[in-house]
Amino acid sequence: MPIKVLIADDSPFMRNSIASVLLTCKEIEVVGESDCFGQTVERTALLHPQVLVLDLHMPDEKQIDIFAVRAQLAECALIVISVWNDAETREYAMNMGADAFLDKATLGTDLIPKILSIGSRSHISV
């Protein structure tokens, strides 16, 4: 069974780009998308993805609350993505409980292998 993925990014262009990349891999199924943190929490509860690809900066959160993320999305593996690739941003993502951090510039090459790696260890059974 494919690894179920939810894409959370405020940019329709980024969501479409990420979905297009993921559609090339038969081991991955995009089960939904969201454009803000509130919608992400709702869709995670409804769709039960194994992996959440989460933009660190979305309109309803300047930066997502570190503790709220894991408390509200605890069932799925978390890949945090950002246009910022500095040490402080990476550390922030990892402190919030991310299983991985990826720079948006590398998603085309790094996202599928990362999902396959952490999705196979996901807390949710397929």
Backbone as CSV, one residue per row, in Angstrom:
resi,resn,N_x,N_y,N_z,CA_x,CA_y,CA_z,C_x,C_y,C_z
1,MET,0.838,-1.177,0.000,0.000,0.000,0.000,0.888,1.248,0.000
2,PRO,0.494,2.262,-0.745,1.315,3.480,-0.799,1.303,4.254,0.517
3,ILE,2.335,5.047,0.705,2.450,5.930,1.866,1.550,7.130,1.616
4,LYS,0.632,7.392,2.552,-0.315,8.499,2.405,0.322,9.797,2.887
5,VAL,0.260,10.843,2.031,0.915,12.123,2.293,-0.098,13.260,2.205
6,LEU,-0.016,14.178,3.161,-0.771,15.427,3.132,0.229,16.556,2.900
7,ILE,-0.084,17.452,1.966,0.781,18.584,1.640,0.176,19.849,2.233
8,ALA,0.935,20.554,3.080,0.464,21.784,3.716,1.398,22.934,3.363
9,ASP,0.905,23.823,2.511,1.682,24.990,2.097,0.688,26.058,1.669
10,ASP,0.951,27.315,2.005,0.013,28.379,1.651,0.059,28.748,0.172
11,SER,1.058,28.330,-0.540,1.198,28.651,-1.954,0.580,27.554,-2.829
12,PRO,-0.440,27.897,-3.621,-0.996,26.901,-4.548,0.058,26.364,-5.516
13,PHE,0.969,27.234,-5.938,2.043,26.805,-6.836,2.906,25.728,-6.180
14,MET,3.289,25.944,-4.911,4.123,24.953,-4.208,3.362,23.650,-3.993
15,ARG,2.101,23.747,-3.592,1.313,22.518,-3.391,1.224,21.720,-4.690
16,ASN,0.939,22.410,-5.798,0.853,21.731,-7.098,2.202,21.152,-7.521
17,SER,3.264,21.894,-7.276,4.607,21.413,-7.632,4.975,20.170,-6.832
18,ILE,4.715,20.224,-5.537,5.024,19.069,-4.683,4.182,17.866,-5.103
19,ALA,2.890,18.084,-5.325,2.016,16.981,-5.746,2.496,16.382,-7.067
20,SER,2.919,17.221,-8.006,3.421,16.734,-9.297,4.646,15.855,-9.123
21,VAL,5.538,16.261,-8.246,6.732,15.455,-7.967,6.319,14.116,-7.360
22,LEU,5.417,14.151,-6.394,5.021,12.924,-5.688,4.242,11.963,-6.581
23,LEU,3.519,12.492,-7.559,2.757,11.635,-8.468,3.655,10.730,-9.305
24,THR,4.934,11.028,-9.386,5.867,10.200,-10.160,6.272,8.940,-9.417
25,CYS,5.852,8.808,-8.163,6.262,7.665,-7.336,5.040,6.841,-6.955
26,LYS,4.976,5.611,-7.413,3.805,4.765,-7.137,3.719,4.335,-5.674
27,GLU,4.786,4.499,-4.911,4.774,4.136,-3.497,4.209,5.237,-2.616
28,ILE,3.808,6.362,-3.235,3.295,7.519,-2.490,1.932,7.912,-3.062
29,GLU,1.002,8.221,-2.141,-0.320,8.707,-2.536,-0.595,10.032,-1.829
30,VAL,-0.843,11.085,-2.583,-1.218,12.370,-1.998,-2.708,12.267,-1.648
31,VAL,-3.010,12.330,-0.339,-4.398,12.175,0.103,-5.100,13.507,0.303
32,GLY,-4.334,14.600,0.294,-4.954,15.904,0.455,-3.940,17.019,0.522
33,GLU,-4.496,18.233,0.556,-3.690,19.447,0.634,-4.365,20.404,1.598
34,SER,-3.580,21.326,2.150,-4.128,22.392,2.991,-3.309,23.647,2.794
35,ASP,-3.947,24.800,3.088,-3.254,26.072,2.846,-3.039,26.907,4.100
36,CYS,-3.400,26.365,5.261,-3.135,27.056,6.526,-3.033,26.014,7.638
37,PHE,-2.513,26.414,8.771,-2.276,25.464,9.841,-3.579,24.879,10.391
38,GLY,-4.598,25.709,10.570,-5.878,25.216,11.077,-6.457,24.139,10.177
39,GLN,-6.432,24.377,8.881,-6.924,23.401,7.917,-6.063,22.140,7.930
40,THR,-4.771,22.298,8.157,-3.864,21.158,8.226,-4.236,20.240,9.381
41,VAL,-4.509,20.816,10.538,-4.901,20.015,11.700,-6.194,19.260,11.400
42,GLU,-7.178,19.946,10.815,-8.459,19.307,10.480,-8.275,18.173,9.476
43,ARG,-7.524,18.425,8.433,-7.353,17.412,7.388,-6.491,16.244,7.861
44,THR,-5.554,16.514,8.750,-4.758,15.415,9.306,-5.663,14.476,10.093
45,ALA,-6.555,15.038,10.900,-7.488,14.223,11.682,-8.446,13.449,10.779
46,LEU,-8.861,14.050,9.679,-9.822,13.435,8.771,-9.182,12.391,7.850
47,LEU,-7.998,12.704,7.315,-7.388,11.885,6.270,-6.350,10.881,6.775
48,HIS,-5.856,11.073,7.983,-4.865,10.182,8.597,-3.650,9.905,7.706
49,PRO,-2.953,10.953,7.267,-1.754,10.710,6.460,-0.665,10.063,7.311
50,GLN,0.207,9.339,6.661,1.366,8.777,7.354,2.476,9.816,7.439
51,VAL,2.510,10.709,6.436,3.529,11.758,6.376,2.844,13.089,6.082
52,LEU,3.231,14.107,6.827,2.778,15.468,6.579,3.963,16.282,6.100
53,VAL,3.835,16.881,4.910,4.843,17.802,4.390,4.320,19.191,4.731
54,LEU,4.982,19.873,5.675,4.465,21.087,6.292,5.380,22.285,6.076
55,ASP,4.849,23.312,5.418,5.564,24.576,5.269,5.685,25.223,6.648
56,LEU,6.859,25.670,6.987,7.099,26.260,8.304,6.383,27.592,8.488
57,HIS,6.160,28.320,7.410,5.514,29.636,7.498,4.232,29.646,6.677
58,MET,3.107,29.711,7.364,1.813,29.788,6.692,1.037,30.970,7.258
59,PRO,-0.001,31.429,6.560,-0.651,32.697,6.909,-1.231,32.787,8.320
60,ASP,-1.702,31.689,8.874,-2.311,31.776,10.196,-1.310,31.554,11.325
61,GLU,-0.058,31.419,10.986,1.004,31.268,11.978,2.259,31.933,11.421
62,LYS,2.849,32.878,12.166,4.121,33.439,11.693,5.155,32.327,11.654
63,GLN,5.306,31.663,12.749,6.027,30.401,12.813,5.165,29.504,13.679
64,ILE,4.996,28.297,13.247,4.104,27.381,13.940,4.615,27.114,15.345
65,ASP,3.688,27.096,16.297,4.028,26.821,17.685,4.669,25.438,17.797
66,ILE,5.839,25.390,18.367,6.620,24.165,18.455,5.831,23.032,19.103
67,PHE,5.215,23.295,20.222,4.562,22.232,20.972,3.196,21.872,20.405
68,ALA,2.500,22.836,19.820,1.178,22.561,19.250,1.277,21.590,18.079
69,VAL,2.330,21.703,17.310,2.457,20.857,16.127,2.451,19.384,16.507
70,ARG,3.328,18.992,17.381,3.408,17.572,17.705,2.209,17.114,18.517
71,ALA,1.646,17.988,19.330,0.469,17.616,20.098,-0.726,17.382,19.173
72,GLN,-0.873,18.198,18.141,-2.029,18.111,17.264,-1.819,17.186,16.062
73,LEU,-0.598,16.903,15.734,-0.305,16.090,14.560,0.534,14.868,14.911
74,ALA,0.425,14.413,16.133,1.318,13.391,16.669,1.295,12.073,15.909
75,GLU,0.218,11.776,15.228,0.106,10.468,14.592,0.922,10.309,13.320
76,CYS,1.330,11.397,12.700,2.031,11.252,11.427,3.484,11.732,11.532
77,ALA,4.282,11.207,10.612,5.652,11.685,10.499,5.600,13.098,9.910
78,LEU,6.546,13.926,10.289,6.519,15.340,9.926,7.787,15.738,9.176
79,ILE,7.590,16.181,7.931,8.683,16.763,7.142,8.395,18.251,7.040
80,VAL,9.240,19.048,7.642,9.089,20.506,7.600,9.871,21.029,6.403
81,ILE,9.230,21.926,5.641,9.887,22.536,4.485,9.894,24.052,4.653
82,SER,10.909,24.690,4.065,11.018,26.145,4.160,11.919,26.662,3.051
83,VAL,11.691,27.924,2.678,12.612,28.579,1.750,13.886,28.979,2.475
84,TRP,13.814,29.072,3.790,14.970,29.437,4.600,15.730,28.170,4.949
85,ASN,17.030,28.167,4.708,17.846,26.986,4.959,19.033,27.316,5.863
86,ASP,18.807,28.204,6.809,19.880,28.570,7.728,19.831,27.661,8.966
87,ALA,20.893,27.694,9.744,20.998,26.832,10.924,19.871,27.081,11.927
88,GLU,19.489,28.333,12.113,18.431,28.662,13.074,17.082,28.059,12.652
89,THR,16.757,28.141,11.376,15.500,27.585,10.876,15.500,26.070,10.979
90,ARG,16.612,25.440,10.619,16.734,23.985,10.733,16.569,23.549,12.190
91,GLU,17.224,24.257,13.091,17.136,23.920,14.516,15.710,24.090,15.026
92,TYR,15.049,25.157,14.619,13.663,25.395,15.014,12.779,24.232,14.568
93,ALA,12.944,23.809,13.314,12.141,22.701,12.784,12.382,21.413,13.563
94,MET,13.625,21.133,13.853,13.925,19.898,14.569,13.448,19.961,16.023
95,ASN,13.516,21.138,16.621,13.018,21.300,17.991,11.502,21.150,18.074
96,MET,10.799,21.414,16.967,9.350,21.278,16.974,8.928,19.832,16.767
97,GLY,9.894,18.959,16.661,9.587,17.539,16.540,9.559,17.026,15.118
98,ALA,10.116,17.789,14.185,10.151,17.337,12.797,11.007,16.080,12.677
99,ASP,10.561,15.181,11.841,11.355,13.990,11.535,12.423,14.314,10.495
100,ALA,12.175,15.398,9.743,13.126,15.840,8.725,12.861,17.296,8.378
101,PHE,13.884,17.963,7.874,13.773,19.332,7.379,14.330,19.353,5.968
102,LEU,13.590,19.970,5.047,14.075,20.105,3.675,13.934,21.540,3.200
103,ASP,14.929,22.002,2.504,14.909,23.293,1.828,14.014,23.140,0.598
104,LYS,13.118,24.083,0.373,12.206,23.987,-0.767,12.949,23.863,-2.092
105,ALA,14.147,24.400,-2.163,14.921,24.327,-3.405,15.346,22.897,-3.742
106,THR,15.336,22.004,-2.767,15.796,20.624,-3.006,14.653,19.612,-3.064
107,LEU,13.414,20.074,-3.013,12.282,19.144,-2.954,12.223,18.206,-4.157
108,GLY,12.593,18.701,-5.320,12.541,17.884,-6.531,13.397,16.631,-6.457
109,THR,14.489,16.703,-5.733,15.386,15.551,-5.632,15.332,14.855,-4.274
110,ASP,15.013,15.585,-3.230,15.125,15.028,-1.879,13.818,14.565,-1.235
111,LEU,12.681,15.056,-1.726,11.421,14.782,-1.033,10.985,13.319,-1.120
112,ILE,10.996,12.737,-2.296,10.558,11.345,-2.426,11.409,10.400,-1.584
113,PRO,12.746,10.462,-1.679,13.542,9.561,-0.831,13.270,9.767,0.673
114,LYS,13.050,11.019,1.076,12.786,11.298,2.493,11.442,10.706,2.910
115,ILE,10.419,10.879,2.085,9.104,10.308,2.404,9.185,8.788,2.476
116,LEU,9.849,8.166,1.525,9.978,6.714,1.527,10.724,6.225,2.767
117,SER,11.709,6.994,3.180,12.492,6.631,4.364,11.676,6.762,5.656
118,ILE,11.092,7.916,5.878,10.383,8.100,7.153,8.955,7.558,7.113
119,GLY,8.363,7.471,5.920,7.006,6.935,5.812,6.930,5.473,6.156
120,SER,7.988,4.755,5.899,8.005,3.326,6.238,8.108,3.106,7.743
121,ARG,8.505,4.152,8.480,8.603,4.052,9.941,7.458,4.778,10.626
122,SER,6.456,5.225,9.858,5.365,6.029,10.365,4.599,5.336,11.476
123,HIS,3.986,6.153,12.338,3.211,5.678,13.475,1.844,5.137,13.073
124,ILE,1.374,5.501,11.903,0.045,5.082,11.454,0.168,3.879,10.543
125,SER,-0.650,2.896,10.773,-0.639,1.746,9.870,-1.475,2.073,8.646
126,VAL,-1.120,1.468,7.550,-1.795,1.756,6.298,-3.110,1.015,6.213
